[in-house]
Amino acid sequence: MKRCLMLALFATLGGCLSHAPPPAADVPVPSTYRYASGSSNGDPVTACWWHGFGSDELDRFIAQAQSGNYDIAAALARVKQARATAKIAGAPLLPNVSGFADASRQGGFMVNDTLPSGSAFDIGLLASYEIDFWGKNRATSDAAIARVRASEFDRVTVQLTLTADVANAWLQTVALREREAIATRNLDTARSILRNVESQFRAGFVTALDVAQQRTLVASQLRAVAALHQQGNDSEASLATLLGIPSSEFTVSTRSLDALHAPAVDAGLPSSLLTRRPDVAYSEAQLAAAHADVYAARAAMFPTVTLTASVGTGGDRIQRLFENPLYTVAAGLTAPIFNAGALAAGHDLALAQQEELLAAYRQAIVAAFADVDRTLNARAGADEQTRAQDDELREARHTLELAQSRYRAGAETALTVLDAQRTLYAAEDERVQLHLARLQTAVSTYRALGGGWGATP
């Protein structure tokens, strides 16, 4: 009867330590994105979103990065570590069984030695089990399992970040090579104009100032070509690092962004974003682990009950080893009495860590919505600038043609041609940069929307 009352008391006290779910995020979810176009005609976000750009080279590079990048390898190793830790944390939920075997020989060297002599052999099993009245072991295991989920979400986040970084680095490298080609063409044009100006100077139609100005422009174009070539090499080396291969054995063959498609992305509804972002899922899993840690820290302040049992046999000869079996069963109660407040401080620490992770979870949600809004705003801005820049480029080309024609006819000075040439070069260079911005905005949008990942219920 007393035993039943004791078990009922333990169960009642254990019920006071209810393992409630983590606190709610309490972050309002907007009904629409602020800079959404209002149309859902864009491409859906799939797990292979980079195929939307239409480049076989980009597809190969991302496949290489996913298999050769060392950050992904490290993230996968962290998942394996978390799984092993979860196994260790879950072990106390089951009994611990071990075996033993002993053999000894005792004798004496003195003539009147009264000590017994002979051999002894023992073999048996030992078992122990801590009754998890307060749920401490279960909470510790739950925390470890939540951290396994967090490590898996972290691996997905690393993979998504890597693919976006590879796409951006590749686009940046191609854009720099294209800008270098434009600068080289403009350098050829500047040299051609210089030869014409020098010819007219020798004929006495222009001044030495006109020649000096054109030579200055040629030198400036040379500097621009060299700078863009260096930047392209640096960008190519960075891309090789992301792919996990030596930069000396790597090159980008694509030289223009013109053939690439800038996909319009369907952002969907904000309410679905929280299940599409692995970083938000990571923060939620970390919060769940912290809550389980709070529960375990509180349960550690209560007594523990451990059951032990052993069964074995022994004898003075091996052939008589199993003639004398023995068993023992025992139960022990251990309760903390004085520990200088260490257990209470451990509980306070777990609570503070939970508060920190709750704030981080809320921040991750707010940042997720802001990321999507920024990318949608950038896409709209890049589209508007591109439309205006197309008109600017067309007029700049026409202006240079008119200036060169009038200069050859003697109706304009060389300064007019120089200004027209600078304007055209700036417009062509800006066109590439705007095209790059549109493509990278699409990459950022895919990344902000979770890259096709979805949380598994």
Secondary structure, 3 states (H helix, E strand, C coil): CHHHHHHHHHHHHHHHCCCCCCCCCCCCCCCCCCCCCCCCCCECCCCCHHHHHCCHHHHHHHHHHHHHCHHHHHHHHHHHHHHHHHHHHHHHHCCEEEEEEEEEEECCCCCCCCCCCEEEEEEEEEEEEEECCCCHHHHHHHHHHHHHHHHHHHHHHHHHHHHHHHHHHHHHHHHHHHHHHHHHHHHHHHHHHHHHHHHHHHCCCCCHHHHHHHHHHHHHHHHHHHHHHHHHHHHHHHHHHHHCCCHHHCCCCCCCCCCCCCCCECCCCHHHHHHCCHHHHHHHHHHHHHHHHHHHHHHCCCCEEEEEEEEEEEECCHHHHHHCEEEEEEEEEECCCCCCCHHHHHHHHHHHHHHHHHHHHHHHHHHHHHHHHHHHHHHHHHHHHHHHHHHHHHHHHHHHHHHHHHHHCCCCCHHHHHHHHHHHHHHHHHHHHHHHHHHHHHHHHHHHCCCCCCCCC
